[in-house]
Each structure stands twice: as C-alpha cells, then as structure tokens.
C-alpha cells in the first residue's frame, strides 16, 4: 500500500527532477489531492494523466512569500 508520504515524496521528486524547481515552492498536498485517489487496497494511486499532473503542479505554485523567498526589511 502506498501511503500519502510516499506519494508526496514521488510528487516532490518529479518537481525537482530537472533541477530548476524545489518542491517547497508548491503546495504538494494540494497536488496530491488533485491527482491521486485513495483506495483501501492500494493506498494513494495517481489518477491524473501526465498532462493533468503538470497542470495541477502549475496551479499549485506558491507565491514567493509562501515558498520562503528572502524579503529584506
């Protein structure tokens, strides 16, 4: 059974795979909710196509202040 932590880890790895983005720049939990379903036997299963997955990633990018951007005072 795949847990939510395992699914979140895979989503984070996909986001960071090309080296130009960090998972903390995205609401990974919202991406999980939009692209996966929970089944008692299998746990969290991706139900979105590859295109739908990346659309969900794009919709859930955090604003710079949420992602921990530096803001001088």
ABEGO torsion letter per residue (X at the ends): XBBAAAAAAAAAAAAAAAGABBAAABBAAAAAAAABBBBAAAEBBBABBAAAAAAAAAAABBBAAAAGBBBBX
